[in-house]
Amino acid sequence: MFCVHCGRPPADGDHTPCQGGRAALEPPRFCPECARRMVVQITPSGWVARCSRHGETSSAASR
C-alpha cells in the first residue's frame, strides 16, 4: 500500500500534509497498489485517475 498523494509507503515519513486540509480534496496522483504516477483528468464534474497496471478510479467511485 502506498500514499496516493506522495507515492511513499505509509511507514516512510510524515504523511500529515498528504492527509489533511486541501490534500483531502485533491485527486490521487500515485497508484495505491504500485506507487506508479497515474494519469489524472479533472473535469467540471469530478476526476478520473488511471494506472497503467491497475486500471481506473474516479471521484464517483470514492463517494
ZIFEN-V877341 format. One record per backbone hydrogen bond with DSSP energy under -1.0 kcal/mol. NH is the residue of the N-H (numbers start at 1). CO is the residue of the C=O. Records with the same first field share a line. If there is no record, write none. Layout:
NH: CO + CO
This chain:
2: 32
3: 8
7: 3
12: 9
13: 11
19: 15
20: 16
23: 20
24: 21
25: 22
29: 4
30: 4
31: 36
35: 31
38: 29
39: 50
41: 48
43: 46
46: 43
48: 41
49: 57
50: 39
51: 55
55: 51
57: 49
59: 47
